[in-house]
Amino acid sequence: MDFAQIKADYDQYVMHSYGRFDVALVSGKGATAKGVNGQTYIDFGSGIGVNALGFADEEWVKAVSEQANKLAHISNLYYSPVQAECAKLFCESTGFSRVFFCNSGAESNEGLIKLARKYSFDKYGKNRGIVVCLKNSFHGRTVTTLAATGQDVFHNYFFPFTEGFRFVEANNVEELKAALQDDVCAILMEAVQGEGGVHPLDASFVKAAAELAEQKDILLCFDEVQCGIGRTGNIFGFEHFGVKPDIISCAKALAGGLPMGAVLCNEKCKDVFTPGTHASTFGGTPICCAAAIQVLSRVTKPEFLQQVREKAAYIRSKLAELPGVHNIRGLGLMIGFDVKGVESSAAVKLAAERGLLMLTAKTSFRMLPPLTITKEEIDAGLHIFVDVLKDARKA
């Protein structure tokens, strides 16, 4: 099937909820993909931060294939040895007490919000369910997680939105203090506001938030959906600030390409969910757990994370040498930047035509390459990007 036919089928049968590039991918290895037309693509987006181990990683493929040949799904009415192994690995390697498995980032944030509200209800009763979120944040596309998202552009069409969220400016401690009234159960933040433009929080703000939460028995929660699972050069983004949340959400890279999310909690919250208070039909299904074990067993190793930090430093140093590139920011291999005189969305579209897959974040450029990307693939991608910038300026 050629690209024109694929596109025609999409136009006819798939709801038009995405703006797609004119790229149809059929295979890949590492950080290099191949399109239906035979063109190769260097991947600096990793499926929006999902393919942590790149395409067709041999050990990942082996683990998933072997599990698929045994049991793909059994439901959470039964015990699953592979889910137990995954949970143990996840908790012991991160220092959290318990985990709830689900399917996506939005679903993991739904679980986080429910867990925080039930903790407060169990201890203090009703009327203490407000979650304080940050302006410019992004937490998902369900009705509730859209309501928790601090960007007005998302607060449209789907009325009525779920109530119970209050917003403060990121890095404004005084505004946060004023928002933490007696009706608040949790603070929710991203270590790096990814969809908001790749903006890391200030360490002083995060530490102040942690201290305030501790004083008021308000749960400190982090959305680690995009910046977790090794992306920032640590297992989780919050580790850069020297704090320990009560609850975190994660997804994207967790199963390295299969749909999987999780909610992790500390001792304070480990017994809040009881049978019947939360559930997910596909959450922690064996095939996804097998994939996650493969990812977690590698990305949690200090030497792997050190390589992530080294690759990030290399990319940043190369970007800094390019004319017009400025405001390089982020943590680890979660990189945002701007280019003077170049419109990011047009340049990223041109890059896709030339064989480089990149992302935008608002008006900025965003790079989320596979954590296993090689120096050769980095150089190849940046070589394409240099030419893209030259032509984008001419346009």
Backbone hydrogen bonds, N-H to C=O, Kabsch-Sander energy under -0.5 kcal/mol:
donor,donor_aa,acceptor,acceptor_aa,energy
6,I,2,D,-2.1
7,K,3,F,-2.8
8,A,4,A,-2.0
9,D,5,Q,-2.3
10,Y,6,I,-2.2
11,D,7,K,-2.7
12,Q,8,A,-1.6
13,Y,9,D,-2.8
14,V,10,Y,-2.3
17,S,15,M,-1.9
20,R,18,Y,-0.8
23,V,21,F,-2.3
26,V,34,K,-2.8
27,S,34,K,-1.5
29,K,32,T,-3.0
30,G,55,F,-2.3
32,T,29,K,-1.8
33,A,41,Y,-2.9
34,K,27,S,-3.2
35,G,39,Q,-3.1
36,V,24,A,-2.6
38,G,35,G,-2.0
41,Y,33,A,-2.6
42,I,355,G,-2.7
43,D,31,A,-3.2
44,F,42,I,-0.8
44,F,357,L,-2.5
48,I,45,G,-0.8
49,G,45,G,-2.5
50,V,46,S,-2.6
51,N,46,S,-2.2
52,A,50,V,-2.5
54,G,51,N,-1.7
55,F,30,G,-3.3
61,V,57,D,-2.9
62,K,58,E,-2.3
63,A,59,E,-2.3
64,V,60,W,-2.5
65,S,61,V,-2.7
66,E,62,K,-2.4
67,Q,63,A,-1.8
68,A,64,V,-2.6
69,N,65,S,-1.5
70,K,67,Q,-1.6
71,L,67,Q,-1.8
78,Y,75,S,-1.0
84,A,80,S,-2.4
85,E,81,P,-2.2
86,C,82,V,-2.1
87,A,83,Q,-2.8
88,K,84,A,-2.3
89,L,85,E,-2.3
90,F,86,C,-2.7
91,C,87,A,-2.7
92,E,88,K,-2.6
93,S,89,L,-1.9
94,T,90,F,-0.8
94,T,91,C,-0.6
95,G,91,C,-2.1
96,F,91,C,-0.8
97,S,265,C,-2.5
98,R,265,C,-1.4
100,F,263,V,-2.4
102,C,261,G,-2.7
108,S,104,S,-2.0
109,N,105,G,-2.2
110,E,106,A,-2.1
111,G,107,E,-2.2
112,L,108,S,-2.2
113,I,109,N,-2.5
114,K,110,E,-2.4
115,L,111,G,-2.6
116,A,112,L,-2.5
117,R,113,I,-2.4
118,K,114,K,-2.4
119,Y,115,L,-2.2
120,S,116,A,-1.8
121,F,117,R,-2.5
122,D,118,K,-3.1
123,K,119,Y,-1.5
124,Y,120,S,-3.5
125,G,120,S,-0.7
125,G,121,F,-1.8
130,I,183,D,-2.6
131,V,164,G,-2.6
132,V,130,I,-0.5
132,V,186,A,-2.8
133,C,131,V,-0.6
133,C,166,R,-3.2
135,K,168,V,-2.8
136,N,150,G,-4.0
137,S,134,L,-1.3
146,L,142,T,-2.5
147,A,143,V,-1.4
148,A,144,T,-1.4
149,T,146,L,-1.0
151,Q,149,T,-0.8
154,F,151,Q,-1.7
155,H,152,D,-1.6
156,N,154,F,-1.4
158,F,156,N,-2.2
162,T,143,V,-0.5
166,R,131,V,-2.0
168,V,133,C,-1.9
172,N,169,E,-1.7
173,V,171,N,-0.9
176,L,172,N,-1.8
177,K,173,V,-2.6
178,A,174,E,-2.0
179,A,175,E,-1.4
180,L,176,L,-1.3
180,L,177,K,-0.6
181,Q,179,A,-2.2
184,V,181,Q,-1.7
185,C,130,I,-3.0
186,A,130,I,-1.3
187,I,219,L,-2.6
188,L,132,V,-2.9
189,M,221,C,-1.6
193,Q,199,H,-2.7
194,G,192,V,-1.4
197,G,194,G,-1.8
198,V,193,Q,-1.9
198,V,194,G,-0.8
199,H,193,Q,-1.3
201,L,191,A,-2.4
206,V,202,D,-2.0
207,K,203,A,-2.5
208,A,204,S,-1.9
209,A,205,F,-2.6
210,A,206,V,-2.3
211,E,207,K,-2.1
212,L,208,A,-2.5
213,A,209,A,-2.5
214,E,210,A,-2.0
215,Q,211,E,-2.1
216,K,212,L,-1.8
217,D,213,A,-0.7
217,D,214,E,-0.6
218,I,213,A,-2.4
219,L,185,C,-2.5
221,C,187,I,-2.7
221,C,219,L,-0.6
222,F,247,I,-1.8
223,D,189,M,-2.6
224,E,222,F,-0.9
224,E,249,S,-2.4
228,G,224,E,-1.5
229,I,235,I,-1.1
230,G,234,N,-0.6
230,G,235,I,-1.7
231,R,228,G,-1.0
232,T,227,C,-0.7
232,T,234,N,-0.6
233,G,230,G,-1.5
233,G,234,N,-0.5
239,E,236,F,-0.9
240,H,237,G,-1.9
241,F,238,F,-2.1
242,G,239,E,-0.9
243,V,238,F,-0.9
246,D,220,L,-2.7
247,I,220,L,-1.6
248,I,264,L,-2.3
249,S,222,F,-2.1
250,C,262,A,-2.1
254,L,251,A,-2.8
255,A,252,K,-0.6
256,G,253,A,-1.3
257,G,258,L,-0.6
258,L,255,A,-0.6
260,M,258,L,-0.6
261,G,102,C,-1.6
262,A,250,C,-2.7
263,V,100,F,-2.5
264,L,248,I,-2.3
265,C,98,R,-2.1
266,N,246,D,-1.9
269,C,266,N,-0.9
270,K,266,N,-0.9
270,K,267,E,-0.6
272,V,269,C,-1.7
277,T,274,T,-2.6
284,G,102,C,-0.7
285,T,282,F,-1.7
287,I,72,A,-1.5
288,C,285,T,-0.8
289,C,285,T,-2.2
290,A,286,P,-2.3
291,A,287,I,-1.4
292,A,288,C,-2.6
293,I,289,C,-2.5
294,Q,290,A,-1.4
295,V,291,A,-2.0
296,L,292,A,-3.4
297,S,293,I,-2.2
298,R,295,V,-1.3
299,V,295,V,-2.9
300,T,296,L,-1.3
301,K,298,R,-1.4
304,F,301,K,-0.6
305,L,301,K,-2.1
306,Q,302,P,-2.2
307,Q,303,E,-1.6
308,V,304,F,-1.7
309,R,305,L,-2.1
310,E,306,Q,-2.2
311,K,307,Q,-2.6
312,A,308,V,-2.4
313,A,309,R,-2.2
314,Y,310,E,-2.0
315,I,311,K,-2.5
316,R,312,A,-2.5
317,S,313,A,-2.1
318,K,314,Y,-2.0
319,L,315,I,-2.6
320,A,316,R,-2.3
321,E,317,S,-0.6
321,E,318,K,-0.8
322,L,319,L,-1.6
325,V,322,L,-1.5
326,H,338,D,-2.7
329,R,336,G,-2.9
331,L,334,M,-1.1
333,L,231,R,-2.1
334,M,331,L,-1.3
335,I,333,L,-0.5
335,I,367,M,-2.3
336,G,329,R,-2.3
337,F,365,F,-1.7
338,D,326,H,-2.6
340,K,324,G,-2.4
342,V,339,V,-1.8
344,S,342,V,-0.6
344,S,363,T,-0.6
347,A,343,E,-2.2
348,V,344,S,-2.7
349,K,345,S,-1.7
350,L,346,A,-2.1
351,A,347,A,-2.4
352,A,348,V,-1.9
353,E,349,K,-1.6
354,R,350,L,-1.3
355,G,351,A,-0.9
355,G,352,A,-0.6
356,L,351,A,-2.6
357,L,42,I,-3.0
358,M,356,L,-0.7
359,L,366,R,-1.8
361,A,364,S,-2.1
364,S,361,A,-2.1
365,F,337,F,-2.7
366,R,359,L,-2.6
367,M,335,I,-2.9
368,L,44,F,-3.0
371,L,52,A,-1.1
372,T,52,A,-0.9
373,I,370,P,-1.7
378,I,374,T,-2.3
379,D,375,K,-2.7
380,A,376,E,-2.2
381,G,377,E,-2.4
382,L,378,I,-2.6
383,H,379,D,-2.1
384,I,380,A,-1.6
385,F,381,G,-2.1
386,V,382,L,-2.2
387,D,383,H,-1.4
388,V,384,I,-2.2
389,L,385,F,-2.5
390,K,386,V,-1.7
391,D,387,D,-2.2
392,A,388,V,-2.7
393,R,389,L,-1.9
394,K,390,K,-1.4
395,A,391,D,-2.0
